[in-house]
Amino acid sequence: MLRRLALLAALAAAACSDSQCETGAANLSELCLPSSAAPDLSMVIEVRELCGRGCSGVPSCTALMRNAEVVLDVEQEICQEILTQECVDLGCIQRVIQCQLPPLKPGEYAVVAPGLTRVLRVQDGGASTCRFALH
C-alpha cells in the first residue's frame, strides 16, 4: 500500500511535465450541503469525485452564479502519462474537493455540478461550512 501511494505521488508530481495534457470536467458523486446555509457569507462545501483516474491531478472547484444558480465548475488536468499500466492499476479514485460558494441572499438556489443538481436553502441560522463525515 505504501509503495502504491509513493508511486501515485511521484507520478502525480511528474504527470504534466509536457504538453500532452488537457483540462476536463470531473464528474461528482456527492455534494455536502447543509440543511440551510447562512446568508451573506462565503460558504465552504465539500464535493466527492465520482471516479477519478489513477495518477490524475486533484480537481479544482470554482463556484459561479449563473442564471440564479450556483454552478460548480470542477476541472482537472488529464495527461497522457495516466495511461501507463501503473496508473491504470490504481483504478478509480474518489477524492474530496473543497468549493467556496459566493455569499448568497436568503432564498433557495439550485447548486449545479457535473453530474449532480441539489437545492440549497439560505436562511438566518444556517451553516457556513459542510464537510463529509469521516469514515
ZIVEN-V992714 format. One record per backbone hydrogen bond with DSSP energy under -1.0 kcal/mol. NH is the residue of the N-H (numbers start at 1). CO is the residue of the C=O. If there is no record, write none. Layout:
BEGIN
((NH	CO) (NH	CO))
END
This chain:
BEGIN
((5	1) (6	2) (7	3) (8	4) (9	5) (10	6) (11	7) (12	8) (13	9) (14	10) (15	11) (17	14) (22	78) (24	76) (26	74) (28	114) (29	48) (30	48) (32	46) (37	121) (38	127) (40	104) (43	101) (44	128) (45	99) (47	97) (48	30) (49	95) (50	27) (52	93) (56	53) (57	77) (60	75) (62	73) (64	71) (66	69) (69	66) (70	110) (71	64) (72	112) (73	62) (75	60) (76	24) (78	22) (80	20) (82	79) (83	80) (84	81) (88	84) (89	85) (91	88) (93	52) (97	47) (99	45) (101	43) (107	122) (109	120) (111	118) (112	70) (113	116) (116	113) (118	111) (120	109) (122	107) (123	37) (126	123) (127	36) (130	44))
END
